Structure formats: C-alpha cells, structure tokens
Amino acid sequence: MRAAQVDAISAMRRAERATWLDDAALSPPWAPGVAFGCE
C-alpha cells in the first residue's frame, strides 16, 4: 500500500478509537461494557 493509504487508515482507526472512548465515558451504568464485566 502507498504511504497515503496507510496514513488514511491510521487516521480512521484513531478517530474510531477516540469515538469509542467518548461513547464509553458517556455510557450509562447499564451499558454493554459493564454488563460484560469490563468495568
């Protein structure tokens, strides 16, 4: 893959991780993460 493609994929993954972390921080106590013991 070209470097530009790798950079784009890396940026998307960083954005997805940031969004997931935001969602986890804002999620209610009955969120799936807690239900599965990921407290």
Secondary structure as GFF3:
##gff-version 3
##sequence-region A 1 39
A	DSSP	alpha_helix	3	26	.	.	.	ID=ss1
A	DSSP	alpha_helix	32	35	.	.	.	ID=ss2
###
